[in-house]
Amino acid sequence: MNAREIDLLLSRTPYEELHAACMTFKDDERTSVKNLVRKYEKKLENYRNELKRLDQMMIYERKYADLGLIAGIDEAGRGPLAGPVVAAAVILPKDHPILYVNDSKQLSEKKREALYDVIMKEAVSVGVGMASEKVIDEINILQATYRAMREAVSKLTPYPDVTLNDAVTIPELSLHQVPIIKGDAKSASIAAASIIAKVSRDRIMKEYDKLYPEYGFASHKGYGSQQHMEALRQYGPCTIHRMTFIEGILSHE
């Protein structure tokens, strides 16, 4: 086999069989093949390290497994000056981990987008809830976040028995809740929810950018960046701004 054929063979080999496949070529003296063996041994090492990391992120899922079906809950968009707050609830599969799931803040936009598609395909169930800027102004950001979270959970099928929440206990949600400080970095279920919530909200803000291009929502997603503040000073607020968030800012300009 030439190097290209070996590369193709190893690239198609399942991780469970990769070490044995690499050993098949360990005595090959060709430099190109030696490099390929090193490449795929490194790939296997990275895979094993990822499984260990994910195993650590399943501690809470294992701890509460006896209580029934578990969903992770997180939100995106509590801090911006414009747009909705979005929450997600995710029930992960028990039979296999979703590789590279992590706190959305630790991932690049490209990686979040890729993982969004994987989670939507492989999760047992995903629910997304949203509270608009109007609702935020009406009932405050905390209550709006709770409303979005309850909506997200209500869309899960099957319905969970336990929720792992990023730091909060959600009022009016009648099931066993486990608030976990910095849960998106400690629980795979919450991390998955953080990815779904973040990507969902980012996509909404990119659509708003088409309606209100002068504010730059596609780049800052409604957060108080210098570009956003300058646009607010120049154009004033638009219909998706949270007036309770910007009144104080504008009054001091």
C-alpha positions in Angstrom: 0.0 0.0 0.0 1.2 3.5 -0.7 1.1 6.3 1.8 -2.1 7.8 0.5 -3.9 4.4 0.7 -2.7 3.9 4.3 -3.8 7.4 5.2 -7.3 6.6 3.8 -7.4 3.3 5.6 -6.5 4.8 9.0 -8.8 7.7 8.6 -11.7 5.3 8.2 -10.7 3.0 11.1 -12.9 3.3 14.3 -11.1 4.6 17.3 -11.5 1.2 19.1 -9.4 -0.4 16.3 -7.0 2.4 15.5 -4.1 1.3 17.7 -4.1 -2.2 16.2 -4.3 -0.7 12.7 -1.3 1.6 13.4 0.7 -1.3 14.8 0.2 -3.0 11.4 2.5 -0.4 9.9 4.9 0.2 12.8 7.8 -1.5 11.1 7.4 0.2 7.8 10.6 2.1 7.1 9.1 4.8 4.8 9.2 8.2 6.3 5.8 9.1 5.0 4.3 6.0 6.7 6.1 6.7 10.0 4.6 10.2 10.0 1.1 8.8 9.3 1.5 6.3 12.2 2.5 9.2 14.5 -0.4 11.3 13.3 -3.0 8.7 14.0 -1.5 7.6 17.3 -1.7 11.3 18.3 -5.3 11.4 17.1 -6.0 8.3 19.3 -4.4 9.9 22.3 -6.5 13.1 21.8 -9.6 10.9 21.6 -8.8 9.1 24.8 -8.1 12.4 26.6 -11.4 13.8 25.4 -13.2 10.7 26.7 -11.6 11.3 30.1 -12.6 15.0 30.1 -16.2 14.1 29.2 -16.2 11.4 31.9 -15.4 14.1 34.4 -18.3 16.2 33.0 -20.7 13.4 33.6 -20.3 13.3 37.4 -23.6 15.0 38.1 -25.4 12.9 35.5 -24.2 9.8 37.2 -25.0 11.1 40.7 -28.6 11.7 39.9 -29.2 8.9 37.4 -31.3 6.9 39.8 -33.9 9.8 39.9 -34.7 9.3 36.3 -34.3 11.2 33.0 -31.9 14.2 33.3 -31.9 17.4 31.3 -29.3 20.2 31.4 -30.5 23.8 31.3 -28.7 27.0 30.4 -29.3 30.4 28.9 -27.7 33.0 26.6 -28.2 36.7 26.5 -28.8 38.0 30.0 -26.3 40.8 29.6 -26.9 42.4 26.2 -28.6 45.7 25.6 -30.8 44.3 22.8 -32.6 41.2 21.7 -34.1 38.3 23.5 -32.8 36.0 26.2 -32.7 32.4 25.0 -32.7 29.2 27.1 -32.2 25.6 26.1 -32.8 22.3 27.7 -31.0 19.2 26.5 -31.3 15.5 27.3 -28.1 13.7 26.3 -28.0 10.1 25.1 -26.7 7.6 27.7 -25.2 5.2 25.3 -22.5 7.4 23.8 -20.9 10.8 24.6 -21.0 13.7 22.2 -17.3 14.6 21.8 -16.0 18.1 22.5 -19.2 19.3 24.3 -18.0 22.1 26.6 -19.0 25.4 28.0 -20.0 27.5 25.0 -17.7 30.3 26.1 -14.7 28.0 25.7 -15.5 27.2 22.1 -15.0 29.1 18.9 -18.1 30.2 16.9 -17.2 27.6 14.2 -17.0 24.8 16.8 -20.2 25.9 18.5 -22.0 25.8 15.1 -20.7 22.3 14.4 -21.6 21.0 17.8 -25.1 22.5 17.6 -25.8 20.3 14.6 -24.4 17.2 16.3 -26.4 17.9 19.5 -29.6 18.5 17.6 -29.1 15.2 15.7 -27.9 13.0 18.6 -29.6 14.3 21.7 -32.6 12.4 23.1 -34.5 15.8 23.1 -33.8 19.5 22.8 -36.1 22.3 23.8 -35.5 26.0 23.2 -37.3 28.9 24.9 -37.1 32.6 24.4 -38.3 35.8 26.1 -38.2 39.0 24.0 -36.8 42.4 24.9 -40.4 43.5 25.5 -40.9 40.8 28.1 -37.6 41.6 29.7 -38.6 45.2 30.0 -42.0 44.2 31.5 -41.0 41.6 34.1 -37.1 42.1 34.4 -34.3 40.0 33.0 -34.3 37.4 35.8 -38.0 36.6 35.5 -37.7 36.6 31.7 -34.9 34.1 31.9 -36.9 31.8 34.2 -39.8 32.0 31.7 -37.5 31.1 28.8 -36.2 28.2 30.8 -39.6 26.9 31.7 -40.6 27.1 28.0 -37.5 25.2 27.0 -38.2 22.4 29.4 -41.9 22.2 28.3 -40.7 21.4 24.8 -38.8 18.3 25.9 -40.1 14.9 24.8 -39.8 12.8 26.9 -40.2 15.0 29.9 -37.3 14.9 32.3 -37.4 13.9 36.0 -34.4 16.0 37.0 -32.8 19.2 35.7 -29.2 20.3 36.1 -29.3 24.1 36.0 -26.5 26.6 35.6 -26.5 28.2 39.0 -30.3 28.9 39.4 -33.4 27.2 40.8 -36.3 27.9 38.4 -39.6 29.0 40.1 -42.8 27.2 39.1 -41.0 24.2 37.6 -42.3 21.1 39.4 -39.5 18.6 39.2 -36.2 17.9 41.0 -33.7 20.7 40.2 -30.0 20.7 40.9 -28.4 24.2 40.7 -24.7 24.0 39.9 -22.4 27.0 40.1 -20.5 27.3 36.8 -22.4 24.2 35.7 -21.7 24.8 32.0 -18.1 23.9 32.8 -18.9 21.0 35.1 -21.9 19.2 33.5 -22.0 17.8 29.9 -25.8 18.3 29.8 -25.6 22.0 30.9 -22.7 22.5 28.5 -24.8 21.1 25.6 -27.6 23.4 26.6 -25.3 26.4 26.7 -24.2 25.6 23.1 -27.8 25.3 21.8 -28.8 28.5 23.6 -25.8 30.5 22.4 -26.0 29.4 18.8 -29.8 29.9 18.7 -29.5 33.4 20.0 -26.6 34.3 17.8 -28.6 33.3 14.8 -31.5 35.5 15.9 -29.2 38.5 16.3 -27.7 37.9 12.8 -31.2 38.1 11.4 -31.8 41.3 13.3 -28.6 42.6 11.8 -30.3 42.4 8.4 -33.1 44.6 9.6 -31.0 47.1 11.6 -27.5 46.9 10.0 -26.5 50.3 11.4 -26.1 48.7 14.9 -23.7 45.8 14.0 -25.7 43.2 15.8 -24.1 40.4 13.8 -20.7 41.1 15.4 -21.5 42.0 19.0 -24.9 40.2 19.3 -26.4 43.1 21.3 -23.7 43.4 23.9 -22.5 46.8 24.9 -19.4 47.0 22.7 -17.9 50.3 21.6 -19.4 49.9 18.2 -22.9 49.3 19.7 -22.6 52.3 22.0 -21.5 54.6 19.2 -24.5 53.4 17.1 -26.9 54.0 20.0 -25.5 57.6 20.4 -25.9 58.2 16.7 -29.2 56.5 15.9 -30.9 56.1 19.2 -32.6 52.8 20.2 -34.4 50.5 17.8 -37.4 48.3 18.5 -35.3 45.4 19.8 -33.4 47.4 22.4 -34.1 46.7 26.1 -35.2 50.1 27.3 -34.7 49.2 30.9 -31.1 48.4 30.1 -30.2 51.5 28.1 -32.2 54.3 29.7 -29.5 54.8 32.3 -26.8 54.6 29.7 -28.4 57.1 27.4 -29.3 59.5 30.2 -25.6 59.8 31.0 -24.5 60.5 27.5 
